[in-house]
Amino acid sequence: ADKLSPRQAQSIERLQIAEFKKRYKSRVIASGTNLPGAYAGRTSDARSELILCVNGRGETIGCAGIEVEKIKKMDGYDGSMTGPLMSNLAIGRQYRRKGLAEDLVRAAENVARKEWGYDDCFLYVEKRNTPAIKLYQKLGYRTIWEDPSANTLLPTPDGRIVNGKTTIVCMKKKLG
């Protein structure tokens, strides 16, 4: 199926909200204001933030997460590095193409650089998400590796959610 059923969407939304509450402390940003500033394992540096963009009615219209994680190197060696990993960038459909995604990415980068003192920012994105990859490239992110053996959640025609194969791209940007 190319589109989620209402039941699938509700199920994924509930799971995502529970994951966000467990994973991030949140920072709420009003829309139209200047925003402040199995790949990753938890580190002893448990810093994380969820940056929310809300409209004038207090409704969340976008979000981006940033957290300190172990980033797999995928260079043929079994190793990792610790750094800020941006995740869960999302903008409501009716609010897209207004620059909000760029603002949220910059806000996450500001947290990583100005508040946490990191010089790089990382992210993972599915290779088939071409619009996101183009946005990240426009903002200065470069691909450092791809993993064609990754898994993702996919909707089925009968309304279930199943694991499926995807290619994950790890991107990196030098901050500052």
C-alpha positions, 0 to 999 in steps of 0.5 A: 500500500502506498498510503496509510489507512486511518488505523495504521496512521493512528497506530504509528502516531501513538507509537511515535508520541510514546517514543518522543516522550521517552526520548526527548525533553521538549522545547516549544517554538511558536510558528513565525518566530526565530527558532533558537538554537539499530544504528545508534545506541544510548551513550552516557551523554544522555542529552536530547531535545525535541524542538516543536513548532506550534501555530497560533492555536497551540497546535504542533505543526512540525518537530525535529529531535536532536540527541547525543548518540553513538554513530556507526562508522560503516567504514569496514571497521567495527566502530562508532563515534559519539555526536549529535544525531538529528531525527524525526524532522516532520512538518504537517502537509499544509505547512510545508514549503514555507521554510519551517523544515529549514528553521527546525534543522537550524534550531537542532544544529544550534542546540548541537553547536551552541549549547552542547559544543559539537562541531558536526551534526549527523542524521539518518534518512531513507534513501527513497526520501528524495525530498528530505535528502535534497533539503539536507544537501541544500543545508550543507549535509553530505553523505558519509555512508549508505546501508542497503540492509536496513529495516523500516516499517511499511503499511500492508493493504490489509491494515497491518504494519510490517518490517521491510527492507530499505537503504539508510543514508547517514549524512554529516554537516560541519557546523559553525 
